[in-house]
């Protein structure tokens, strides 16, 4: 009889979970060491000079819509967006991104020490579309092992 009650309880919990399915999106925010502007404000300034600003803003918005529970801090260095797993510029810059225009994205990720041929070795790649860049960034976050 108790097993039957447990089964009923389990089914009830499963039904509740199905009804309350939540999407968890990537939490990408500016590193607090760079409080002077949000990521959007920073890249909006580039809109005046080149396509970098518009392309980076679109990429940031898309990253924030990714179904991914990781917390990510963005640090800017010139036009680059560096993705960190902790809120400090002194932590490793696991993924670096530059989007020159909608057809030119450059993504780098820091190799884990156990497989790197030397200290601070990076893998570098190029993408020709936002879709490919998003895929590469996601792979870079996984391969860097920064969010484990």
Secondary structure, DSSP 4 states (H G I P E B T S, - for coil): -HHHHHHHHHHHHHHHHHHT----B-EEEE-GGGTTS-HHHHHHHHTTT-SHHHHHHHHHHHHHHSB---EEEEEEETTEEEEESSS-TTS---EEEEEEETTEEEEEEEPPTTT-SSTT-EEEEEESSHHHHHHHHHHHHHHHTTT-
